[in-house]
């Protein structure tokens, strides 16, 4: 949810962002920290090693082409231990799906603490920090969505729920205007954000910088803030300045 999150937090101060977040975002942050196991070597429990290996293999080969035995081999554990921790490949995928959703929700909670003075640069740093802690997440989401299978469809649906819930909370807090079609607006915002993941290699080639790298996020966020706050059409900008 990079584009959307950048937009509302760059326009509001800390107090307003916290009001927008509310109890729902605070709960989301607790959920993320509860299920989060660091990718650092010192924290590689068996369950975490399996999860990380699965996310990497799903990103490289696609969900359908990865087996429990391959995940076990990559994680350095037995297939029986994978089943012990997760029950099945489908359950493991469901855990990863919830992890992605919790990642997005926790980003909103973190953004509630970004001050207005920080602007797009602070938001970019926040996203960079999060992505560096979850190095396999972007590739995993990209592969599942690009494959077009049921796993990608389920993931998209889960992220849509997160987006729509977040928009409802922000609308209730008075930070975004009411929409005549909140379903389409939420789908549009989600599509904008996921496009960065899906077209990451293409964007890197034509723009000359990876939009999800630390430097790339700073550049990308600055333009996103400008587009969302000032608009694109000249007529809209003239009306705002009148």
LODRENTI-62915 format. One record per residue (C-alpha): x, y, z; chain. Coordinates in nm, 4 decimals, padded with zeros to 6 digits. Example, Ala and Ser with C-alpha at 12.3 -4.5 7.8 and 13.67 -1.06 7.14 Angstrom:
[[01.2300,-00.4500,00.7800],'A'] [[01.3670,-00.1060,00.7140],'A'] 
//
This chain:
[[00.0000,00.0000,00.0000],'A'] [[00.2818,00.2352,-00.0657],'A'] [[00.1143,00.4976,-00.2831],'A'] [[-00.1956,00.5273,-00.0680],'A'] [[-00.0074,00.5326,00.2616],'A'] [[00.2408,00.7899,00.1341],'A'] [[-00.0452,01.0119,00.0302],'A'] [[-00.2414,01.0361,00.3530],'A'] [[00.0519,01.0477,00.5941],'A'] [[00.2401,01.3121,00.3978],'A'] [[-00.0586,01.5448,00.4243],'A'] [[-00.1332,01.4980,00.7934],'A'] [[00.0525,01.5566,01.1162],'A'] [[00.1247,01.2953,01.3779],'A'] [[-00.1919,01.3613,01.5753],'A'] [[-00.4220,01.3219,01.2767],'A'] [[-00.2469,01.0089,01.1562],'A'] [[-00.2801,00.8521,01.4985],'A'] [[-00.6472,00.9387,01.5042],'A'] [[-00.6880,00.7746,01.1650],'A'] [[-00.5110,00.4617,01.2753],'A'] [[-00.7119,00.4078,01.5926],'A'] [[-00.7472,00.0799,01.7734],'A'] [[-00.7739,-00.1187,01.4514],'A'] [[-00.4262,-00.0261,01.3309],'A'] [[-00.2790,-00.0715,01.6767],'A'] [[-00.4208,-00.4232,01.6831],'A'] [[-00.2764,-00.4877,01.3382],'A'] [[00.0667,-00.3837,01.4580],'A'] [[00.0449,-00.6232,01.7521],'A'] [[-00.0626,-00.9001,01.5137],'A'] [[00.2373,-00.8415,01.2900],'A'] [[00.4827,-00.8475,01.5769],'A'] [[00.3166,-01.1617,01.7131],'A'] [[00.3533,-01.3614,01.3920],'A'] [[00.6778,-01.1983,01.2830],'A'] [[00.9932,-01.4006,01.3182],'A'] [[01.2994,-01.2061,01.2093],'A'] [[01.4892,-01.3197,00.9034],'A'] [[01.8158,-01.2613,01.0918],'A'] [[02.0316,-01.5727,01.1267],'A'] [[02.0187,-01.5572,01.5073],'A'] [[01.6415,-01.5989,01.4993],'A'] [[01.6081,-01.8860,01.2518],'A'] [[01.3851,-02.1288,01.4355],'A'] [[01.2721,-02.4335,01.2433],'A'] [[00.9301,-02.2825,01.1726],'A'] [[01.0863,-01.9571,01.0559],'A'] [[01.3399,-02.1376,00.8382],'A'] [[01.0567,-02.3302,00.6729],'A'] [[00.8551,-02.0133,00.6189],'A'] [[01.1485,-01.8245,00.4678],'A'] [[01.2419,-02.1164,00.2428],'A'] [[00.8833,-02.1529,00.1241],'A'] [[00.8506,-01.7827,00.0481],'A'] [[01.1743,-01.7897,-00.1527],'A'] [[01.0841,-02.1041,-00.3474],'A'] [[00.7302,-01.9837,-00.4205],'A'] [[00.8784,-01.6595,-00.5507],'A'] [[01.1321,-01.8401,-00.7704],'A'] [[00.9213,-02.1262,-00.9076],'A'] [[00.5584,-02.0446,-00.8370],'A'] [[00.3340,-02.2053,-00.5779],'A'] [[00.2171,-02.4967,-00.7929],'A'] [[00.5696,-02.6118,-00.8812],'A'] [[00.7037,-02.6348,-00.5252],'A'] [[00.6702,-02.9463,-00.3105],'A'] [[00.6884,-03.0041,00.0630],'A'] [[01.0110,-03.2022,00.0145],'A'] [[01.1707,-02.9130,-00.1739],'A'] [[01.0745,-02.6718,00.1006],'A'] [[01.2141,-02.9061,00.3635],'A'] [[01.5405,-02.9461,00.1734],'A'] [[01.5818,-02.5711,00.1316],'A'] [[01.5076,-02.5163,00.5004],'A'] [[01.7445,-02.7921,00.6104],'A'] [[01.4729,-02.9888,00.7886],'A'] [[01.2709,-03.3034,00.7248],'A'] [[00.9446,-03.3098,00.5334],'A'] [[00.7833,-03.4485,00.8476],'A'] [[00.8860,-03.1374,01.0396],'A'] [[00.7260,-02.9142,00.7754],'A'] [[00.4021,-03.1087,00.8187],'A'] [[00.4399,-03.0907,01.1967],'A'] [[00.4614,-02.7106,01.1923],'A'] [[00.2201,-02.6271,00.9104],'A'] [[00.0119,-02.9347,00.8338],'A'] [[00.0219,-02.8958,00.4556],'A'] [[00.1565,-02.6802,00.1748],'A'] [[-00.1806,-02.5057,00.1562],'A'] [[-00.1675,-02.4187,00.5256],'A'] [[00.1859,-02.2879,00.4823],'A'] [[00.0682,-02.0687,00.1955],'A'] [[-00.2175,-01.9418,00.4146],'A'] [[00.0339,-01.8453,00.6838],'A'] [[00.2384,-01.6521,00.4273],'A'] [[-00.0775,-01.4837,00.2987],'A'] [[-00.1658,-01.3646,00.6491],'A'] [[00.1911,-01.2500,00.6951],'A'] [[00.1689,-01.0321,00.3851],'A'] [[-00.1645,-00.8910,00.5018],'A'] [[-00.0261,-00.8238,00.8487],'A'] [[00.2760,-00.6549,00.6902],'A'] [[00.0479,-00.4120,00.5056],'A'] [[-00.1644,-00.3469,00.8136],'A'] [[00.1409,-00.2915,01.0308],'A'] [[00.2728,-00.0396,00.7801],'A'] [[-00.0373,00.1707,00.8419],'A'] [[00.0254,00.1488,01.2154],'A'] [[00.3865,00.2578,01.1698],'A'] [[00.2859,00.5390,00.9347],'A'] [[00.0652,00.6774,01.2104],'A'] [[00.3887,00.7792,01.3806],'A'] [[00.5368,00.9613,01.0824],'A'] [[00.5282,01.3366,01.1356],'A'] [[00.4171,01.5826,00.8729],'A'] [[00.7629,01.7441,00.8818],'A'] [[00.9182,01.4175,00.7676],'A'] [[00.7309,01.4221,00.4386],'A'] [[00.7854,01.1650,00.1679],'A'] [[01.1467,01.1009,00.2696],'A'] [[01.0464,00.9696,00.6129],'A'] [[00.7772,00.7513,00.4617],'A'] [[01.0256,00.6135,00.2106],'A'] [[01.2710,00.5294,00.4878],'A'] [[00.9949,00.3516,00.6748],'A'] [[00.9080,00.1340,00.3771],'A'] [[01.2746,00.0648,00.3070],'A'] [[01.3318,-00.0522,00.6634],'A'] [[01.0324,-00.2840,00.6464],'A'] [[01.1255,-00.4324,00.3100],'A'] [[01.4841,-00.4931,00.4193],'A'] [[01.3500,-00.6922,00.7154],'A'] [[01.1345,-00.8998,00.4784],'A'] [[01.3624,-00.9418,00.1732],'A'] [[01.1585,-01.2220,00.0179],'A'] [[00.8153,-01.0675,00.0546],'A'] [[00.8083,-00.8468,-00.2564],'A'] [[00.9198,-01.1282,-00.4850],'A'] [[00.6728,-01.3695,-00.3282],'A'] [[00.3764,-01.1361,-00.3808],'A'] [[00.4863,-01.0582,-00.7356],'A'] [[00.5157,-01.4243,-00.8352],'A'] [[00.1824,-01.5316,-00.6894],'A'] [[-00.0028,-01.2456,-00.8553],'A'] [[00.1734,-01.2934,-01.1899],'A'] [[00.1050,-01.6684,-01.1993],'A'] [[-00.2684,-01.6052,-01.1943],'A'] [[-00.3509,-01.9212,-01.0000],'A'] [[-00.5853,-01.9622,-00.7058],'A'] [[-00.3083,-01.8731,-00.4600],'A'] [[-00.2618,-01.5351,-00.6287],'A'] [[-00.6361,-01.4749,-00.6454],'A'] [[-00.6715,-01.5529,-00.2749],'A'] [[-00.3820,-01.3220,-00.1875],'A'] [[-00.5264,-01.0377,-00.3928],'A'] [[-00.8613,-01.0832,-00.2199],'A'] [[-00.6975,-01.0714,00.1237],'A'] [[-00.5055,-00.7553,00.0376],'A'] [[-00.8233,-00.6007,-00.0991],'A'] [[-00.9942,-00.6644,00.2346],'A'] [[-00.7066,-00.4939,00.4147],'A'] [[-00.7216,-00.1957,00.1795],'A'] [[-01.0974,-00.1530,00.2075],'A'] [[-01.0904,-00.1824,00.5863],'A'] [[-00.8104,00.0739,00.6052],'A'] [[-00.9966,00.3149,00.3800],'A'] [[-01.3106,00.2818,00.5915],'A'] [[-01.1128,00.3660,00.9054],'A'] [[-00.9538,00.6701,00.7424],'A'] [[-01.2866,00.7891,00.6044],'A'] [[-01.4443,00.7588,00.9478],'A'] [[-01.1549,00.9588,01.0932],'A'] [[-01.2102,01.2342,00.8375],'A'] [[-00.8755,01.1910,00.6624],'A'] [[-01.0149,01.0894,00.3262],'A'] [[-01.3293,01.2081,00.1548],'A'] [[-01.6285,00.9837,00.1129],'A'] [[-01.6450,00.7883,-00.2115],'A'] [[-01.9590,00.7074,-00.4078],'A'] [[-01.8017,00.3705,-00.4874],'A'] [[-01.5638,00.2675,-00.2127],'A'] [[-01.5230,-00.0803,-00.3620],'A'] [[-01.3779,00.0566,-00.6849],'A'] [[-01.1676,00.3159,-00.5024],'A'] [[-01.0116,00.0503,-00.2798],'A'] [[-00.9463,-00.1752,-00.5791],'A'] [[-00.7888,00.1168,-00.7662],'A'] [[-00.5554,00.2050,-00.4781],'A'] [[-00.4552,-00.1568,-00.4315],'A'] [[-00.3901,-00.1993,-00.8038],'A'] [[-00.1672,00.1087,-00.8038],'A'] [[00.0443,-00.0302,-00.5246],'A'] [[00.0696,-00.3840,-00.6574],'A'] [[00.1685,-00.2521,-00.9987],'A'] [[00.4998,-00.1419,-00.8475],'A'] [[00.5670,-00.5029,-00.7455],'A'] [[00.4479,-00.6567,-01.0709],'A'] [[00.6369,-00.4150,-01.2943],'A'] [[00.9404,-00.3678,-01.0727],'A'] [[01.1939,-00.4918,-01.3327],'A'] [[01.0339,-00.2814,-01.6061],'A'] [[01.0233,00.0296,-01.3882],'A'] [[01.3848,-00.0211,-01.2859],'A'] [[01.4875,-00.0315,-01.6513],'A'] [[01.2984,00.2734,-01.7755],'A'] [[01.3398,00.4963,-01.4683],'A'] [[01.6948,00.3872,-01.3955],'A'] [[01.6438,00.2945,-01.0315],'A'] [[01.4727,00.0149,-00.8423],'A'] [[01.1517,00.1732,-00.7020],'A'] [[01.1648,-00.0565,-00.3991],'A'] [[01.5275,00.0097,-00.3096],'A'] [[01.6034,00.2643,-00.0391],'A'] [[01.7045,00.5368,-00.2862],'A'] [[01.4303,00.4379,-00.5268],'A'] [[01.1615,00.4670,-00.2611],'A'] [[01.2708,00.8212,-00.1813],'A'] [[01.2395,00.9238,-00.5449],'A'] [[00.9190,00.7293,-00.6050],'A'] [[00.7479,00.8550,-00.2879],'A'] [[00.8222,01.2177,-00.3669],'A'] [[00.6364,01.1953,-00.6983],'A'] [[00.3526,00.9912,-00.5492],'A'] [[00.2987,01.2577,-00.2849],'A'] [[00.2869,01.5267,-00.5511],'A'] [[00.0406,01.3354,-00.7694],'A'] [[-00.1961,01.2510,-00.4858],'A'] [[-00.1892,01.5927,-00.3220],'A'] [[-00.1820,01.8214,-00.6275],'A'] [[-00.3390,01.6002,-00.8914],'A'] [[-00.2279,01.5458,-01.2493],'A'] [[-00.4599,01.7603,-01.4583],'A'] [[-00.3813,02.1275,-01.4876],'A'] [[-00.7470,02.2204,-01.4461],'A'] [[-00.7585,02.0533,-01.1060],'A'] [[-00.4442,02.2341,-00.9934],'A'] [[-00.5865,02.5676,-01.1102],'A'] [[-00.9061,02.5113,-00.9141],'A'] [[-00.7126,02.4345,-00.5973],'A'] [[-00.5046,02.7497,-00.6359],'A'] [[-00.8056,02.9730,-00.7067],'A'] 
//
